[in-house]
């Protein structure tokens, strides 16, 4: 295990690039390291905060105590047959690199999730999804360390209670589970998912009539590159808000007054609305207060143009929530974790 780093700037470890510091930071690359840090934090009676890729975090202040940076790597085939291959990935693996690797091997299932920033360990926490696919569709199990008992546990996909940007790790196991690895079952003879119009349109522009998983992967990378800001250039955490889900009565009310409002029917009779559209209708796209702003191409993305504080971005997000609620009666929820 590496030595403790003190008074560490978190700007380079989080995609928002906010000027906050960690009192102490420890990088861990094994389960043994995780257990050792847990014991040390308890012995010293200091708060412990877990950090993955830092792509879904907004720092509003310096972080007291110990930050545990998860850097557990590894890619291991644990089962396979003629139709599928099940791979275990370390929680510290780059999500996009993992998706690219599965596509290179011809294993389908995750290709629509290309270019999502962050690590494998964060993927099941909020059940990441994009362009018609969620990681839950391939997830087999999640292994974690219980912070309270220092014991290892593995949950199958059903026990993870995956939902839209939801899982047991955001509720019953919040601040309890430290995810160390995730297993995904991938298809050797995949059927591609082109249900999203953006993907179909991109494939059409590229002249692809019978797309492979590589074609879908390339299309998603192109779309995300075009629409979303690169955190290395402009600080951001991707989608700041969830797309709200409303009941049929609310949908009918809103649609009668907004004929062009995008909405996606769900299996349970509810409707998922496009948060970006709601925010854009309220005039926020491209808005800027100093170095805190809303991206010019995607109203769902809040950005740090260089010198914004976490509190400034948080306050901007609250104004957006209030504005959308006043205009539509819909309350937006954050995707981003606020420290």
N, C-alpha and C positions, 0 to 999 in steps of 0.2 A: 504494500500500500504506500502511496506517495505521502510526503510530509504535508502538514497543515500549511496552507497559504493564508496570509492575514491581510486584512484591509484591501481586498481584491475588487477591482472595478468590474461591474457586471455588464457594462455596455457591450463588450465584445462577446459575452456569453448569452445574450438575449437579442432577439431580432429587432426589438424596438430601439435598441441602442441608447437607452436612457442612462443618464449619469448617476447611477446608484452604486453602492459598494456593499460587499459582504464582509462582515466582521471576520469570519473564518470560512475557508473553503477547502473541501477535501474531495479529490477525484477518486472514484472507486471503479475498478475494472473486474471485480469478481464478487460472488456472494459472500465470500469470507470477508472481503473489505467492507461490504455493507454491514455485516454483523459487528465488525470491529468498531466502525464509526458509531453505530447505534449505542454500543456499550460505552464508548468514550463520551458521547453526548450526555448520556444518562449519568455517568460518573461525575461529570463536570456541571450537571444541572443546567445545560444551555439549550435553547430552542434549536430544533433541527428542521431545516427546509430542504426538500428534495428538488433538484433541477435536472431536467433532461436536456433537450436541444435548445430550450429557451425561446421557442417560436410561438408560444401561446401564453406569454407572461408580460404583464405590465408592472414595472417597479415604481411604486409611488413614494418609496423611502428607502434608506439604507436597511440592510437585513441584519438583524442582531443574531448572535449565536453562530451555528454551523450551517453552511450550505453543503449538501452532499450532491456532487455532480456525477450522474450516472454515465459511465463509459464502458459498460459491459458489452463486449463484442462477441461475435460468433454466428455462423450459419451452418446448420447441421441437419441433414436429412434423417428423419427419425422413422419414417414409414413410407412405403411406396408400393404401387401395384400397376396394372396395365393402364388404369384410368387416372390415377392421382399420385401426387407426391406431397408428403407432409414435411414441412421444414420448420425447425426451431431457430429463432433469431434472438440474439442478445438484445437487451433493452436499449443499449447505447448505439446500436446500428443506425445509420442514417436511413430514414424512411425512403426517400427517393432512390438512394443507391440500392436498397433492397428490392424495390419495385423494378428498377432497371435490370437487376441481376435475374429476377424471375422471368422477365421478358426475354432476356438473352438465352435463357435455358429452355424457352418455349413453353413455360408453365403459365397458364392463364388464371385470371381472377382478380389481380391487383392493378392491372394496367391503367384503368381509369383513374387511379389514385396517384398518378405520376406527379412529380414536382410539388407535392405537399411538403412543406418544411417540417423539421422536427425529427424525432427519433421513434424507433419501433415501440419503446415503452410507453410513449404518450398516445399511440394510435388507439389502443382499446379504451383508454381512460375516457375520451370523449367520442369514441366510436367514429373516427374520422370518415368522411365521405365526400364524394365529388362525382359529378357527371353520371349519376344513376347507379353508383356503387358505394357500398360501405365496407369497411374492413371486416365487419361482422359476417359478411357473406362467405368469407374464407376462414375466419377464426375457428380454431379447434380448442385452444386452452390458453390460459394466462397463468404464469407462475410468479409468485410474489413472496416477499418477506413481511411478516406481521410485525409492525414496529413495537407493539405492546409485549409480545411474547418471544420475539426473536426466532420464530419458527417459520419454516417454508410451507407454502400451500399452493395447490394448483386447482383452478376453477375451470370447468368446461364452459363452452360458449353459452349454454343456456343459463348457467349460474352467474354469468357476467351481466345478465339483464340488459343486453344492448338495446338501445332505442335511438331516436334521432338525437345525435350529439350527447347521448346518455349512456351510463353504465353504472354498475354497482360501485365502481371506483370513484364516482362523483358523489356517492350517497353513503351507504352503510360502511364502505371501506375507505372513505375520504380521510386522508391524514392517518390511515392505518396501513395500507398496502404500499410497499415499495416494489414495483414490478421489475423483475429481473430477466424474464424471457417470455416470448409469445410464439405459439405454434399456429401455422396456417396450412390448410389443405388446398393445393392448387391442382388445376386440371391439365392433364397431358394433351387432351384433344378439346381445347376450349371453344366455347361459343362466345363471340364478342358481344359486348353490350354497347349499342349505339342508340339508346333510347333518348338521349339528350340531343336537342336540335343543334346545339353548338358543335357537337362532335360530328353529327351527320353532315352539317354544312362544311366543316373543315375537310372532311374526307372527300366530299363532292368537289371542292375547290382543288384538292390534290389529285382528282381523277381516279380515286380509289373506289371501285365498285364492289369488290369482295374483300373487305378489310381483314387483316390478321391482327393479333394482339400487338404486334410491333407497329402497325399502322395506327391503331387506336392510341397507343402510348405516345407516338410522335405527334398525333393530332392534339392530344391533351397538353403536352408540353408546349406546343405552339400557341394554343389558346391561352394557357395560363401566363406564358411569357408576354403575350401581347396585352393581356387585360390587367395583370397584377404587377405591382412594383416589386423590384428586387430588393430584399432587405439589406443587401450589401451596398445599395445605392441610397435608398430611402428607408429609414427605420419603420417597420410595421410588423404586425402579427397576423397578416392575412385577414380573413373575415373576423371582424370585431364582434358582430352580433349573429345570433342564430336566425334562421328564417322562421318567422312565427307560424304556429299551427293554430287554426281557428275552427270553431264549429260551423256547421252548415248554415245556421241562421246568420252568423256574423259574415260569412262569405257572401251570402245572398245580398245582405244589406250593402256591403262594400262594392260588390260587382254592379249593383243597380246604379250606383253613383259614379263608378269608374269602369267603364266598359273595357278599357284596355289594360286593366290590372292583371298581371300574371298570377296564376294560381294553379296548384297541382293537387288533384284529388288523391286522398290517402285511402288505404284499404278499410280503415275504420269509419269512413264517412266524413272525416274532417278534411280541411284543405290547408296545404302549406303555401304561405304567401312569400313573395320575394322581398326580403328586407331591403335589398338595394333599391328596388323600385319605390318602396315607401319612403325611404330616406331621400331619394332623388326628387320625388314629388314635393318634398318639403324644402327643396332648394339647397341641400347641403353638399351635393357633389362639387368638389373643387373648392369648398369653403376653407379658409385658412385664418387662424388666429395666431399670429406670430409664427412659431415653428410647429404648432399643433394644427393638423388639418385633416380633411377628408380627400381621398385621392381623386384626381381629376377624371380618371377612367372607370373607377369602381367605387360607388358610394358606400359599399360595405366595409371598405378598408380605411381605417384611421392611420395617419402617418405622422412620423416625427421627421421634420425637415432638417433636423440637426441639433437644435438646442432646446427642444421642448422637454418639460419635466413630465413625470408620470402623472402628477396631479392635474396638470393642464390638459393632458389627453383624457383623463378620467372625467374631468369636468365637461369637456367637449362632448364626450359620449353621453353624459347625463342630459345635456341640452338637446341632443338628437333624440333621445328616448322620449323626453317630454314633448318635443315637437311632433313626433310621429303619433304619440298618444292623443294629443290635442286634435290632430288632423283626421285620424282614422279610428281612434278608440282601441288601438292595438298597442300592447306593451312589448317592446323589444327586450330580449335577454342577451347578456354578454356571453360570448364564447370564451373570451380571454380571461385568464386567471389574474386577479389583481393582488399584488403583494404590497 
